[in-house]
C-alpha cells in the first residue's frame, strides 16, 4: 500500500440511459471536486438547478432491498448507486461530484464498464492533499441466517472475497477474489453484468421493480440457459458482479478501505450491515494516511485469486430482496 495523493477528475463526462427498476431516463454527469470532498451526489431540479445534494456515506443509505438507495430526511435522492461508486473506487478516484437529473442512476449495460469509460474520458488529476484511508483494525462480522459478511485487517490494501450459492445448474457455487486496484478492476471486474431469473419477472413488475430491465442491461436466465444472445462475458460473471456490487457498497465508508471483505450469499443488505457495524465501533477502524498505517495489523500482501465455480447451493433470487 502506497501513501499517495488524493485524486479527482480532470474534466467532466456524462452518460445517459434508463434506470433498471424505475425505467425512467436520466443523465449522470461526473465532475471534478476539491480534496477531501469525497463523493457527492447532486440531484438537479427544474431547469437544471441544484435541488438536493448528499455525500456518499453509509449513513445516507435509505434502502437496500433491490439496489443501494441514497437519501436523507427528505426522502430518496437516487437509487442504484453501486455501479458508478464501484467504478470510482476501482479506478482510484477520491473526490467527485455526481450530478443526476432523475431518480435512478442509469443502468447502462448492467455493469460498471460505461462508468469506467466516462472516467477515462474525463481523465484523472492528482491533488496536493495526501490520500486518507479507513483502516480496519479488528475483524467485524455480521451473520444473517446462512449468509455472512466480514471485514478483516489488511494493511496492504482493499481486497474482496465473494462467494455465492444458487440452486441453479448455470450458477451453483461460485467464488471470486480481487485485490482492488485500477488494472485488475478495469480488466477483470468492470464488465460483469447484473443478472436475473425469468421466473421472477412478473412478480417484480407487479411490485414496481425491474421496469427498465432488458437483454441490453441484464443477464436473463431460465431454468437451463442464458437468454442473452451473446452469452456470458466470464464463466463466473455472476460472482464477479456480486464482487462489483460489494465494492460499490463499501465505497460508502467515505474513504478507501484498508481491509479484506469476505461474504457468503451476500448482497446489498449484508454489505451495508457489515459496513455499518464497522463504522459504529470506533475501536474497529481508524482514519489514517499512508504514513500512519498501524504496524500491528500489517500483513503480507495477498495474492490475487481467480474466480472459481462449482455446483451446489440454496436459492437466493438475484433480483429479489437481499438475504435478511
N, C-alpha and C positions, 0 to 999 in steps of 0.2 A: 504494500500500500504506500503510495507516494503522497506527500503533503499536498502539493499542487495549489493552484489558484482557482478561484471561482470562475465560472463561465456564464455567458449568456449568448443570445443570438446576435449575429452581425447585422441582420436585416429582418424584415417581416416576411411571412409566407402564409398563404391561405389554402384551405381545402374546402370543398363543398360536397354535400351529399344529404342522405336522409338518415334519420335515427332508426335503429333496428327495432325498437319497441314502439316508439311513437309513430313512425312512418312519416314524420314531418321533416321538411327541408331545413337545412341550417348551413351557415358558413362559419368556419372556425379559422381565426387568424392568430398566428403566433407572433409576438412582438418581443424585442429586447427589453431587459429590465436591469436596474442597478443592482449592485452587490447587496446581499442579504435580503433581497426582496422575496426570494423563494419562487414558488409557482402560484400565480394569482389568476383566478377565473373572473372575467368581467362579462356580465350578460348585458348586451346592448338593448336599449329600449327603442321607442319610436324615433324615426329619423336618424337612427344610428347613435343616439345619445346614450352615454353610460347609464345603466339602470341600477345594477347592483354589482358588487364585487365581493369575492371571498377568497381567502388564502387556502390553498390545497393543504389541508391539515386533517388529522384523524378526528378532531372534534367537529369538523364540518360535514361528516358523513351522516346523512339522514335516512338512508335505506340501503340494503344490500341483498334484497331478495333475488333480483334478476340481473342486476348490474350495480355498480357503485354510484350512488347519487349524492351529490354535494349540495348543501344548502345552509340555511340559518333559520332564525326565528320567523322570518317572513315566508318560509317555505322552501321547496327545492329550487336550486339555481340551474343545475344541469345534471343530466343523467349520463351513464355510460362513459365516465371519465377515465376509465382504467387504461385504455389503449394509448391515448395520447400521453398520459402520465408515464406509462412504461417506456414509450419512445424517448421521452426527455431523460429519464433516468438511465436507460440503456446507452444513450449517446453521451452521457455525462454533462447534461445541461442543468445548471444550478438555479438559474434565475430566468423567468419568462412570464409574460402576461399573455393569457389566452382569452381572446375575445370571441364570444359566440352569440349569434343572433337568434338562436332557437333553444328549445328546452332540452335538447339531447345532442351530445357530440356525434357527428356523422359517423356511421359505422364503416363507411368506405368499402373495402373488400373483406371486412371481418377480421383484419389483422392490424398490426402496428406499422406495416410497411409504408402506407401512404403518409403517415406522420413522420417517419424516418426520411422519406423523400422531401417533405416540406422543410424539415430541419436542415437537410443538406442544401436545399435551395437558399435558405436564409444564411447558412454558414454559422460558425461559432466564433466568438470573441472571448479572449481571456481578460479577466478583470484583475485589479490590483489586490483585492482582498483575498486572504487565504481561505481555502475551502474548509468548511466545518462539517463534521460528521456526527451522527448519533452512534456512539459506540456501545454495543451490547456488553454488559459487564457480567451478567449471570444468566443462566437459562430461564426462559419463561415459556410455559406450556399451557395450552388450552385443549381440553378433551370434550368432544360433543358426540356422545354415542360411540359409534365405531370409527369416528373421524378424530384426527388431532392435528394440531399445528404447534410449532415451537420455534423460538428464536434462541440461538446459542452464540456465545462469543466467537468472533473470528476477526482478529486484528488486521488481517491481510486484505480484507475487502468484503464485498457482498456476494453471497452465494445462495442460490435457490436449489432445493432438492424436493421435487414434487412427485407424488405417486398417486395415480388414480386407479379406480377399481370398478368396472362396469360389467354387469352380467349381459354382455353382448359379444357375439363372436368377432366383430370387427375391431373391438376396443380391448376388452379384457382388462388385464392389469398392466399398466404402463408406468414407467418412471422416467423422469428427465432431470438432469442436473446441469447447472451452468454457473460458472464464476462470471458475474455480470461486469462486462467491460465492452466498449463500443464494437470492436471487431466481432467478438462472439455473438453479441446481441444482434448485430446487423445481419450476419450470415446464417445464424443457427436458430433464431427465435422470432425475429420481427415478422416473418411471413406466415406464421402459424395462425390459422383462422378459427373463429368461434364455430361451434357445431351444435346441432340439434336433431331430435328424432321426429320423423314424420308422425309417429303415434301421438305426439304431444301438441301438434299444431292447432287442432280445433279447440282444445282446452285453453291454450294460450290466447288465441284470438278472442275467445269468449270472455276472457279475463282482461282483455285490453292490452295484451303484450304481443311482441313479435310481429307487429303490424307492418313493419318495414323489412322483414326477413325475406330473402330470396336466394336463388342459387348464386347470385352475384356477390353475396356478402356472408354466406353461411354454408358450412358443410352440412348437407342434409342426409340423414342416414335412415334407411329402412331396417327391417329385421335382418337383412342379409347382404346389403350393398350400400355403397355411397352413390347418391343420385347425381352428384355434380359430374358433368361430362369429363372434366379434366382430372378427376380423382384427387388423391391426396398429394400434398406438397412434400410431406415427410411421412415415413411409415408410422411414426409416433406423433403425428401432428396434434392429436387430442391432448396428450400430456404436455406437449410444448406450449399449446395455447393456455393451459391451466398455469404453467410457469409464467407465461407472459402476463396473465391477469394478476398473479401474485406480485410480480414486480411493480405493476401499476398501483395496486392497492397499498403496497408497502412504501411507495413514494410519499404517501400521506404522513410518514414520520416527520416530514418537514425539512430533512437534510439527508444526504446519503448515509445509508446504514453500513456499519462495520459489524457484520454478523452473518450467520448462516440461518436461513429459514427453511424448515422442513415441514411438509404437510402430507397427510394421507387422507384421501377422499375429501379434500378441502374445496373451498370456493370463496366467493367474496365475503360471505358472512364470517367464516372462520378466519380468513386473512385479517379482517377488521378486528375480530375479537382478540387475536394474538397481539396485534399492534397496540390495541387499547390497553391490554394487560401490561405490556412493556412500559408504555408511557405513563401509566398510573402508578408505577412503582419507581420512585426516584432513585432507589438503590440499584436498579437493574440496568441503568443506562447513564451515559454522560455525554454532554456536548463538547467535542474536542476538535482541535485542528490536528494535522498530521504529526506535529511535534509533541502533542500531548497524549498520544495513544498510550494507554496504561500497559506497561510491560508484563504485568502479572497475568494478563489474559492473552498475550501474544501467542499465536500458534503457527505451526509450519504452514506454508502456502498450500492450500488444497489444489489437487489437480482436477481439471475438467473431466467429467464422465459423460459419455454419450448416453442418449436415451435407450431404453430397452422396453420390450413389450412381451407380455405373456398372458394367456387366457386365465380367467378366474373372476370372481368378484360378486359385488352387490349392485343393485340398481341405484344410480344417482342421476336423476334427469338433468341433462345438460342445460336445458332451458328452464327447468323448474327451480324453485327456491333452493338456495344452498342448504347443505346439511345444517340442521339446527340442534 
